[in-house]
Amino acid sequence: MRKISAIIIAKDSAESIAKTLDSVSFCDQVIVVNNDSKDNTAKIAMDKKAEVFDYSGDNFSEIRNFGLKKAEGDFVLYVDSDEIISEALRMEILKILKGDFLKSSYFVMRKNFYFGNYQWPKEEKIERLFLKSALKGWQGRIHESPMVLGEKGMLKGYLLHYTHKDLTSMLNKTIEWSKIEADLRFRSNHPKMTWWRFPRVMITAFFDSYFKKRGYKAGTIGVIESIFQAYSAFTTYARLWEMQQKNEKNP
């Protein structure tokens, strides 16, 4: 049977990474890229017999590519530190490893859970399992995407994503990610921020979360998450405005 390496990017993930590691214990190699964690993430991973490598940076493609270089398996499986491979997905992956008709990469459906066990109504289709020889790397500093040659397939079973566990973690993540998002827009010469752009991006973010992603079906959680997405958009563009103002004063 072909070998498989699991690659997990982790930062301050002590509360969740043990369950993630347990769910990929069927893999021949488990790699944890420890991205400048300040908690016990690395120790927990080592106790679970994972190979831990330290990496510091905010370019997520570079982090994923770093993990790829450490992988020794024929296949690589990317799992985030707040995700769990379901039993059905595990069985599907093992079937792929034993099979003869291989694809270059495989998509999986992901179920998102907010504030513990509140399931988001709309599922996501994401690309996570790759034939290592076909994966040429990742691109994009944030919201990164894989560069893959060849035919793609679809896996059965679910990837379970336990995100936004509480308001504190949500706010901390927004503070961190908004800096990167704003910097990307600033470097790409985004049009000057004026007052009318703020309500536009906030309304768009709310509409996308509440209607397109079916947040209206999630009750109170849907309202909280959709308003938070609007706030997150505001934070990013407010940071962009601030950068533009400083640049005008100090060209």
C-alpha positions in Angstrom: 0.0 0.0 0.0 1.2 3.5 -0.8 2.6 5.7 2.0 0.9 8.9 3.2 2.1 11.9 5.1 -0.2 14.2 7.0 0.9 17.8 7.2 -0.6 20.0 10.0 0.1 23.7 10.4 -0.3 24.8 14.0 -0.1 28.0 16.0 -1.1 28.1 19.6 -3.3 25.0 19.0 -2.9 23.2 22.4 -6.6 23.0 23.0 -7.4 21.2 19.7 -4.4 19.6 18.2 -4.5 16.3 20.1 -7.9 15.4 18.5 -6.5 16.4 15.1 -3.5 14.2 15.6 -5.6 11.2 16.8 -7.7 11.5 13.6 -4.6 11.2 11.3 -2.9 8.4 13.3 -3.5 6.1 10.4 -1.0 8.1 8.3 2.6 6.7 7.9 4.1 10.1 8.8 2.6 13.0 10.7 4.3 16.4 10.3 3.4 19.4 12.5 4.7 22.7 11.3 4.8 24.7 14.5 4.3 28.3 13.5 5.8 30.3 16.4 3.4 28.8 19.0 3.6 30.3 22.5 1.7 27.4 24.2 2.2 23.6 24.5 1.4 22.8 20.9 4.8 21.4 20.1 5.0 19.3 23.3 1.6 17.8 22.7 2.5 17.0 19.1 5.8 15.3 20.1 4.0 13.3 22.8 1.7 12.1 20.0 4.8 11.0 18.1 4.5 13.6 15.4 7.5 15.1 13.7 7.6 18.7 14.8 9.4 21.4 12.8 9.5 25.1 13.8 8.7 27.8 11.3 8.0 31.5 11.8 6.1 33.6 9.3 2.7 34.7 8.0 2.9 33.5 4.4 0.7 30.4 4.4 1.9 29.1 1.0 5.5 29.1 2.3 4.4 27.3 5.4 2.6 24.6 3.4 5.5 24.3 1.0 7.9 23.9 4.0 5.8 21.0 5.2 5.7 19.5 1.8 9.5 19.3 1.7 9.5 17.3 4.9 6.9 14.8 3.6 8.2 11.3 2.6 4.9 9.7 1.6 3.5 9.1 -1.9 0.5 11.1 -0.9 0.2 14.2 1.3 -2.8 15.1 3.3 -3.2 18.7 4.6 -5.2 19.1 7.8 -5.5 22.2 9.9 -5.0 22.1 13.7 -8.7 22.7 14.4 -9.9 20.0 11.9 -10.7 16.3 12.4 -10.7 13.5 9.8 -14.0 11.6 10.2 -14.1 7.8 10.2 -15.8 7.7 6.8 -13.2 10.0 5.3 -10.4 7.9 6.9 -11.7 4.8 5.2 -12.1 6.5 1.9 -8.4 7.7 2.0 -7.2 4.2 2.9 -9.2 2.9 -0.1 -7.4 5.4 -2.4 -4.0 4.3 -1.1 -4.8 0.7 -2.0 -6.4 1.5 -5.4 -5.0 1.4 -8.9 -6.8 4.4 -10.5 -5.2 7.4 -8.9 -6.0 11.0 -9.4 -3.5 13.8 -8.9 -5.5 15.4 -6.1 -8.8 14.9 -4.2 -11.4 17.3 -2.9 -13.3 16.7 0.3 -16.5 18.2 1.8 -15.9 20.2 5.0 -18.5 20.7 7.7 -17.9 23.8 9.8 -18.8 24.1 13.5 -19.0 27.3 15.4 -18.9 27.9 19.2 -18.4 24.2 19.8 -21.1 22.1 18.1 -23.3 24.6 16.1 -23.0 23.3 12.5 -23.0 25.9 9.7 -25.7 25.0 7.1 -23.5 25.2 4.0 -20.6 22.8 3.5 -17.4 23.6 1.7 -15.6 21.8 -1.1 -11.8 22.0 -0.5 -8.7 20.3 -2.0 -6.7 18.5 0.7 -5.3 15.1 -0.5 -2.5 15.2 -3.1 -0.3 12.8 -5.0 3.0 14.3 -3.9 4.6 14.0 -7.3 1.7 16.0 -8.9 1.7 18.8 -6.3 4.1 21.5 -7.5 3.6 23.7 -4.5 1.2 26.4 -3.0 0.8 30.0 -4.0 -0.8 33.0 -2.3 0.3 34.6 1.0 -3.2 34.0 2.4 -6.2 32.0 1.1 -3.5 29.9 -0.5 -4.2 27.6 -3.4 -2.4 24.4 -4.7 -0.6 24.1 -8.0 -1.5 20.6 -9.2 -0.9 18.8 -12.5 -3.4 16.1 -13.6 -7.0 14.9 -13.0 -8.8 15.6 -9.8 -11.2 13.4 -7.8 -13.7 13.7 -5.0 -13.6 11.8 -1.6 -16.5 10.6 0.4 -16.8 11.4 4.1 -16.3 14.7 5.9 -13.6 16.8 7.2 -14.9 18.4 10.4 -13.8 21.9 11.1 -14.2 23.4 14.7 -13.7 27.1 14.1 -14.5 30.2 16.0 -14.7 28.5 19.3 -15.5 31.8 21.2 -15.6 35.5 20.7 -12.1 36.0 22.1 -10.5 33.7 19.6 -12.5 35.2 16.8 -11.3 38.7 17.6 -7.7 37.7 18.0 -7.8 35.9 14.6 -9.3 39.0 13.0 -6.7 41.3 14.4 -3.9 39.0 13.1 -5.4 38.3 9.7 -6.6 41.8 9.0 -3.0 43.0 9.1 -2.0 40.6 6.3 -5.2 41.2 4.3 -4.7 45.0 4.5 -1.0 44.8 3.6 -1.8 42.7 0.5 -4.3 45.3 -0.7 -2.0 48.1 0.0 0.9 46.5 -2.0 -1.5 45.8 -4.9 -2.3 49.6 -5.0 -5.9 49.3 -3.9 -8.0 52.4 -4.8 -8.0 55.0 -2.1 -10.4 54.2 0.7 -13.2 56.7 1.0 -16.3 56.7 3.3 -18.6 54.9 0.9 -16.3 51.9 0.5 -16.8 50.9 4.1 -20.5 50.3 4.1 -20.2 48.6 0.7 -17.6 46.0 1.9 -19.4 45.4 5.2 -22.8 44.9 3.5 -21.2 42.6 1.0 -19.5 40.5 3.7 -22.8 40.2 5.7 -24.8 39.3 2.6 -22.3 36.6 1.5 -22.3 35.0 5.0 -26.0 35.3 5.8 -27.5 34.6 2.4 -25.0 33.0 0.0 -23.5 30.8 2.8 -27.0 30.2 4.3 -26.3 31.7 7.7 -30.0 32.5 8.0 -30.6 28.8 8.5 -28.3 28.8 11.6 -30.4 31.0 13.8 -28.6 33.2 16.3 -25.2 31.8 15.4 -25.8 32.8 11.8 -26.6 36.4 12.8 -23.5 36.6 15.1 -21.2 35.1 12.4 -22.5 37.3 9.6 -22.3 40.5 11.6 -18.8 39.4 12.6 -17.8 38.9 9.0 -19.0 42.5 8.3 -16.8 43.7 11.3 -13.9 41.7 10.0 -14.2 43.4 6.6 -14.4 46.8 8.3 -11.2 46.0 10.3 -9.2 45.0 7.2 -10.2 48.1 5.2 -9.8 50.4 8.2 -6.2 49.2 8.4 -5.8 49.8 4.7 -7.1 53.3 5.1 -4.6 53.9 7.9 -1.7 52.6 5.7 -2.8 54.9 2.8 -2.9 57.9 5.2 0.6 57.2 6.5 1.9 56.7 3.0 0.4 60.1 1.9 2.1 61.9 4.8 5.4 60.0 4.3 5.6 59.2 0.6 
